[in-house]
């Protein structure tokens, strides 16, 4: 089994690449889904988040109120670090379980760990990747995508992009880069070229 770390800034096109690689036979493990499990209703993770950020981040149905939490952590770097200290270890634990299941099902699998905050979590990650792939589009372009495609106000889009690692910090981790600056077809072509290198 090989484990490929796939990362990229918000609105870079990472999900497009992971879907493409799934079509090529990759086993995709989505860190965002694991992060939701880590703070599911009734979980120890959600209890710790509520203790740190207050009951206002828990919705009436007992689930995490993501917009409420986001309004706190995207505006406060220290709060964001506190959240990461709660969630990252649990996400890594769930990821390792997913990798173990994939290897048990197919020892020759290529597992793609789709993880947006790889650069931010680099000091705490217990997993060794066989390669790291960065889906790259510059910050200004990603802001434009958030405004145009997700309907975010420009100031909020800029805040979310700025809250993540810089483009240079992500690229410093890369063994391979998927160029996502052009059209969808261009991005898929670049993704296919990188897949041939990592899965061949």
C-alpha distance (Angstrom), angle and dihedral (degrees) to the residues before:
residue distance angle dihedral
X1 . . .
X2 3.77 . .
X3 3.80 123.3 .
X4 3.80 117.2 -150.7
X5 3.79 119.7 -167.5
X6 3.82 110.2 -143.0
X7 3.78 116.5 -167.8
X8 3.78 142.2 158.0
X9 3.76 140.3 151.6
X10 3.78 122.6 -82.9
X11 3.84 110.6 -67.7
X12 3.80 92.9 9.5
X13 3.81 93.4 122.2
X14 3.79 100.8 -102.5
X15 3.80 94.6 140.1
X16 3.80 89.8 52.1
X17 3.80 89.5 55.1
X18 3.81 94.9 45.7
X19 3.82 90.9 50.7
X20 3.80 89.9 50.0
X21 3.79 91.9 50.5
X22 3.80 90.9 48.5
X23 3.80 86.2 58.2
X24 3.82 86.9 55.1
X25 3.80 91.0 53.5
X26 3.79 104.0 -90.7
X27 3.78 119.9 147.7
X28 3.81 102.2 -129.3
X29 3.79 120.0 -152.8
X30 3.81 109.9 -168.8
X31 3.80 114.7 -148.1
X32 3.82 91.1 -162.6
X33 3.81 89.9 60.2
X34 3.80 90.3 47.9
X35 3.79 89.9 49.3
X36 3.80 89.1 55.6
X37 3.81 89.9 50.9
X38 3.81 89.7 50.1
X39 3.83 90.7 61.1
X40 3.81 99.4 31.5
X41 3.81 118.0 144.9
X42 3.78 110.0 -72.8
X43 3.81 94.3 13.7
X44 3.81 123.5 133.5
X45 3.81 87.2 -123.0
X46 3.80 93.0 59.6
X47 3.80 90.6 46.5
X48 3.81 90.2 54.9
X49 3.81 92.0 46.6
X50 3.80 90.4 51.2
X51 3.79 91.2 47.8
X52 3.81 91.8 51.9
X53 3.83 100.4 39.3
X54 3.80 102.3 27.3
X55 3.81 134.9 -109.7
X56 3.80 91.0 -70.7
X57 3.81 90.2 80.8
X58 3.82 91.2 62.2
X59 3.81 116.6 80.6
X60 3.83 121.3 -135.6
X61 3.81 90.0 -100.8
X62 3.80 91.0 58.3
X63 3.80 96.3 -105.3
X64 3.79 126.2 121.8
X65 3.81 112.2 -85.1
X66 3.80 95.5 -136.1
X67 3.82 97.6 -174.1
X68 3.81 90.3 51.8
X69 3.79 92.2 49.0
X70 3.80 92.1 42.9
X71 3.79 91.7 54.3
X72 3.81 87.7 58.0
X73 3.78 102.9 41.9
X74 3.81 98.8 40.1
X75 3.80 89.1 55.6
X76 3.82 98.4 43.8
X77 3.81 123.2 49.7
X78 3.82 93.0 -164.2
X79 3.81 91.3 52.8
X80 3.80 89.9 48.9
X81 3.82 90.3 52.8
X82 3.80 89.9 50.8
X83 3.80 90.8 51.9
X84 3.80 91.8 48.7
X85 3.81 90.7 50.6
X86 3.81 88.4 56.9
X87 3.79 99.6 42.3
X88 3.81 107.8 30.9
X89 3.84 98.2 68.1
X90 3.80 91.3 49.3
X91 3.80 92.4 47.3
X92 3.81 90.9 51.0
X93 3.82 89.7 50.4
X94 3.81 92.0 51.6
X95 3.81 90.4 45.7
X96 3.79 92.2 54.2
X97 3.80 89.6 51.7
X98 3.82 89.5 52.4
X99 3.81 91.4 49.3
X100 3.79 90.8 50.3
X101 3.82 90.8 51.9
X102 3.81 91.3 49.2
X103 3.80 92.3 50.3
X104 3.79 92.0 47.9
X105 3.81 89.9 52.9
X106 3.83 94.8 44.2
X107 3.82 121.3 4.4
X108 3.81 88.8 -164.1
X109 3.81 95.8 53.1
X110 3.78 123.4 134.1
X111 3.80 103.8 -138.4
X112 3.80 117.7 -161.7
X113 3.79 114.1 -158.2
X114 3.81 104.5 -155.6
X115 3.82 101.3 -155.1
X116 3.81 123.0 162.3
X117 3.81 96.7 -169.4
X118 3.80 100.0 48.0
X119 3.80 93.7 124.3
X120 3.80 91.6 47.0
X121 3.82 92.1 49.5
X122 3.80 97.4 40.5
X123 3.80 93.7 112.4
X124 3.81 93.5 53.2
X125 3.78 102.2 39.0
X126 3.81 113.6 118.1
X127 3.81 93.9 -173.7
X128 3.78 123.8 94.1
X129 3.79 112.7 -145.0
X130 3.77 123.0 -149.8
X131 3.80 87.0 -143.7
X132 3.80 138.4 -6.3
X133 3.80 119.4 -139.7
X134 3.79 121.5 -165.3
X135 3.80 120.8 -158.1
X136 3.77 100.8 -146.9
X137 3.79 131.1 -155.0
X138 3.81 120.5 143.5
X139 3.78 120.1 -102.0
X140 3.81 95.0 -111.5
X141 3.79 91.3 53.9
X142 3.80 91.5 48.9
X143 3.80 90.6 52.1
X144 3.80 89.0 53.8
X145 3.82 90.6 50.6
X146 3.81 92.3 50.9
X147 3.79 90.7 51.7
X148 3.81 96.0 43.2
X149 3.81 101.7 37.6
X150 3.81 105.2 26.1
X151 3.77 99.2 32.9
X152 3.79 96.0 -125.9
X153 3.80 118.6 158.0
X154 3.80 108.7 -107.2
X155 3.80 93.8 -114.7
X156 3.81 91.0 53.1
X157 3.81 91.7 46.3
X158 3.79 91.0 51.1
X159 3.81 91.1 47.7
X160 3.81 92.4 52.0
X161 3.79 93.5 48.3
X162 3.81 91.8 46.5
X163 3.82 91.3 49.8
X164 3.80 91.0 64.2
X165 3.79 130.2 71.2
X166 3.78 115.6 -74.4
X167 3.79 122.1 -98.5
X168 3.82 88.6 -109.7
X169 3.81 92.6 52.5
X170 3.80 91.3 52.3
X171 3.79 94.6 44.8
X172 3.80 90.0 51.5
X173 3.82 87.7 67.0
X174 3.81 95.3 49.2
X175 3.76 125.9 116.1
X176 3.81 87.4 172.5
X177 3.82 133.5 13.9
X178 3.80 128.4 -148.3
X179 3.81 108.9 -152.7
X180 3.81 107.3 -134.8
X181 3.79 98.0 168.3
X182 3.81 95.7 101.2
X183 3.78 136.6 51.5
X184 3.79 124.8 -42.4
X185 3.80 89.3 -101.0
X186 3.81 90.3 52.5
X187 3.81 91.0 50.0
X188 3.80 92.6 49.6
X189 3.80 90.9 48.6
X190 3.81 90.7 52.2
X191 3.84 89.9 46.2
X192 3.81 90.5 52.3
X193 3.81 91.7 50.2
X194 3.80 91.9 51.4
X195 3.81 91.6 45.5
X196 3.80 90.4 55.9
X197 3.80 89.4 54.3
X198 3.80 96.8 47.5
X199 3.81 99.4 37.4
X200 3.78 100.5 36.3
